[in-house]
Every structure is written in C-alpha cells, then in structure tokens.
Amino acid sequence: MTTTMSLAQTQQELIDEFALFSDWQDRYEHLIELGRDLPLIAPEHKTDDNLVRGCQSRVWLHAEPKNDLVHFTADSDAMITKGIVALLVRVFNDRTPQEILGASTDFIDTIGLRAHLSPNRANGLSAMIDQMKRYALAFSADANKE
C-alpha cells in the first residue's frame, strides 16, 4: 500500500533535498534534474490558453480535476524554469483545491530559491503559483455547484 505524503511533508522533503547541496550551482543542477523528471504535458495541452502569463520563458500549465483532486501537468522551454514548475507540480499535484488554496509557499524562501532568482524569474515563479491557485479556486467553485 502506498501512502501519499501530505503537502507539508512534500515541502519538507524538498527543503531537505536542497539542504544537501552546499552551493547554488549544485542546487540549480538539482532544479534542472527535477525538470528532466517532469512528466510530459500532452501536446494538445501546450496551447496559448495554458501559457502562464508573467513568465519570461514559455511555461505551459494544465490542470484537470481527477477524483476531487487537482492534477497538474506542465512544461517549459527553459531548463531552470522547467525545474521550478516541476518543483511546484511536485508540491501541488493531486491535492484537493482546498489544500492548494490554503498552502503556504514559505518552503520556496526556506530553500533560498526566490532569493537566487532574477527579478523576472521570481515574477514568473509567483505567476506559476498564482495560476495553480486559480485552477484550484475554479475547481473548488465547480465542486460547490454540484
């Protein structure tokens, strides 16, 4: 039987992973590795509608409800950005809309990521989080209508 980690446990796991690396060059490499492991988004979801606005790079983020959970797929044309979206997908994927909406993103500051991004990438990171929360809000509203 597989037990899924809570959102907080997944965030702590990422904090622990990034703590293993002493410098940011190694952390960037780990981020790129996370991006390589990101499950591919279906080609039909790589549309302008799924582009995250506010990102310097092209980032596609698709969400769909599955068994009352929000399932995300994503991709980017830039390696570090793909790693960032992979990190967010790992935390927010297959969670309830309420979990996503109530989630803290302090783990990003704890691992030092935001402080080591250019202002444009930091804005893109915020745009990705905002988009994920907007999807969760929309699915939460849909569930309340039923």
Contacts in CASP RR format, 6 or more apart in sequence:
PFRMAT RR
TARGET T0000
AUTHOR 0000-0000-0000
METHOD contacts of the structure
MODEL  1
MTTTMSLAQTQQELIDEFALFSDWQDRYEHLIELGRDLPLIAPEHKTDDN
LVRGCQSRVWLHAEPKNDLVHFTADSDAMITKGIVALLVRVFNDRTPQEI
LGASTDFIDTIGLRAHLSPNRANGLSAMIDQMKRYALAFSADANKE
4 94 0 8 1.000
5 13 0 8 1.000
7 91 0 8 1.000
7 92 0 8 1.000
7 95 0 8 1.000
7 99 0 8 1.000
7 103 0 8 1.000
10 90 0 8 1.000
10 91 0 8 1.000
11 91 0 8 1.000
11 104 0 8 1.000
11 107 0 8 1.000
12 107 0 8 1.000
14 87 0 8 1.000
14 90 0 8 1.000
14 91 0 8 1.000
14 107 0 8 1.000
14 111 0 8 1.000
15 107 0 8 1.000
15 110 0 8 1.000
15 111 0 8 1.000
17 30 0 8 1.000
18 27 0 8 1.000
18 30 0 8 1.000
18 111 0 8 1.000
18 112 0 8 1.000
18 113 0 8 1.000
19 111 0 8 1.000
21 27 0 8 1.000
21 30 0 8 1.000
24 116 0 8 1.000
27 111 0 8 1.000
27 113 0 8 1.000
27 116 0 8 1.000
28 80 0 8 1.000
31 80 0 8 1.000
31 83 0 8 1.000
31 84 0 8 1.000
31 86 0 8 1.000
31 87 0 8 1.000
31 113 0 8 1.000
32 79 0 8 1.000
32 80 0 8 1.000
32 82 0 8 1.000
32 83 0 8 1.000
34 83 0 8 1.000
34 86 0 8 1.000
34 87 0 8 1.000
34 90 0 8 1.000
35 79 0 8 1.000
35 82 0 8 1.000
35 83 0 8 1.000
35 85 0 8 1.000
35 86 0 8 1.000
36 82 0 8 1.000
37 86 0 8 1.000
38 74 0 8 1.000
38 75 0 8 1.000
38 82 0 8 1.000
38 83 0 8 1.000
38 85 0 8 1.000
38 86 0 8 1.000
38 89 0 8 1.000
39 73 0 8 1.000
40 73 0 8 1.000
40 75 0 8 1.000
41 50 0 8 1.000
41 60 0 8 1.000
41 62 0 8 1.000
41 73 0 8 1.000
41 74 0 8 1.000
41 75 0 8 1.000
42 62 0 8 1.000
42 73 0 8 1.000
45 60 0 8 1.000
45 62 0 8 1.000
45 73 0 8 1.000
46 60 0 8 1.000
46 75 0 8 1.000
47 60 0 8 1.000
50 60 0 8 1.000
50 61 0 8 1.000
50 62 0 8 1.000
51 58 0 8 1.000
51 59 0 8 1.000
51 60 0 8 1.000
52 59 0 8 1.000
52 60 0 8 1.000
52 61 0 8 1.000
52 124 0 8 1.000
52 127 0 8 1.000
52 128 0 8 1.000
52 131 0 8 1.000
53 127 0 8 1.000
53 131 0 8 1.000
54 123 0 8 1.000
54 124 0 8 1.000
54 127 0 8 1.000
55 76 0 8 1.000
55 81 0 8 1.000
55 123 0 8 1.000
55 124 0 8 1.000
55 127 0 8 1.000
55 128 0 8 1.000
56 78 0 8 1.000
56 81 0 8 1.000
56 120 0 8 1.000
56 121 0 8 1.000
56 123 0 8 1.000
56 124 0 8 1.000
57 76 0 8 1.000
57 77 0 8 1.000
57 78 0 8 1.000
57 81 0 8 1.000
58 76 0 8 1.000
58 77 0 8 1.000
58 78 0 8 1.000
59 74 0 8 1.000
59 75 0 8 1.000
59 76 0 8 1.000
59 81 0 8 1.000
59 82 0 8 1.000
59 85 0 8 1.000
59 124 0 8 1.000
59 128 0 8 1.000
60 74 0 8 1.000
60 75 0 8 1.000
60 76 0 8 1.000
61 72 0 8 1.000
61 73 0 8 1.000
61 74 0 8 1.000
61 85 0 8 1.000
61 128 0 8 1.000
61 131 0 8 1.000
61 132 0 8 1.000
61 135 0 8 1.000
62 72 0 8 1.000
62 73 0 8 1.000
62 74 0 8 1.000
63 70 0 8 1.000
63 71 0 8 1.000
63 72 0 8 1.000
63 132 0 8 1.000
63 135 0 8 1.000
63 136 0 8 1.000
63 139 0 8 1.000
64 70 0 8 1.000
64 71 0 8 1.000
65 71 0 8 1.000
65 139 0 8 1.000
65 142 0 8 1.000
65 143 0 8 1.000
66 94 0 8 1.000
68 96 0 8 1.000
68 143 0 8 1.000
69 94 0 8 1.000
69 95 0 8 1.000
69 96 0 8 1.000
70 92 0 8 1.000
70 93 0 8 1.000
70 94 0 8 1.000
70 95 0 8 1.000
70 96 0 8 1.000
70 97 0 8 1.000
70 100 0 8 1.000
70 132 0 8 1.000
70 135 0 8 1.000
70 136 0 8 1.000
70 139 0 8 1.000
71 93 0 8 1.000
71 94 0 8 1.000
72 88 0 8 1.000
72 89 0 8 1.000
72 92 0 8 1.000
72 93 0 8 1.000
72 132 0 8 1.000
72 135 0 8 1.000
73 89 0 8 1.000
74 82 0 8 1.000
74 85 0 8 1.000
74 86 0 8 1.000
74 88 0 8 1.000
74 89 0 8 1.000
75 82 0 8 1.000
75 85 0 8 1.000
76 82 0 8 1.000
76 83 0 8 1.000
76 84 0 8 1.000
76 85 0 8 1.000
80 121 0 8 1.000
81 121 0 8 1.000
81 124 0 8 1.000
84 113 0 8 1.000
84 121 0 8 1.000
84 125 0 8 1.000
84 128 0 8 1.000
85 128 0 8 1.000
87 113 0 8 1.000
88 128 0 8 1.000
88 129 0 8 1.000
88 132 0 8 1.000
91 103 0 8 1.000
91 107 0 8 1.000
92 100 0 8 1.000
92 103 0 8 1.000
92 132 0 8 1.000
92 136 0 8 1.000
95 103 0 8 1.000
95 136 0 8 1.000
97 136 0 8 1.000
97 137 0 8 1.000
97 139 0 8 1.000
97 140 0 8 1.000
97 143 0 8 1.000
98 136 0 8 1.000
98 140 0 8 1.000
100 132 0 8 1.000
100 133 0 8 1.000
100 135 0 8 1.000
100 136 0 8 1.000
101 133 0 8 1.000
101 136 0 8 1.000
101 137 0 8 1.000
101 140 0 8 1.000
105 129 0 8 1.000
108 114 0 8 1.000
108 125 0 8 1.000
109 115 0 8 1.000
113 125 0 8 1.000
114 122 0 8 1.000
114 125 0 8 1.000
117 125 0 8 1.000
END
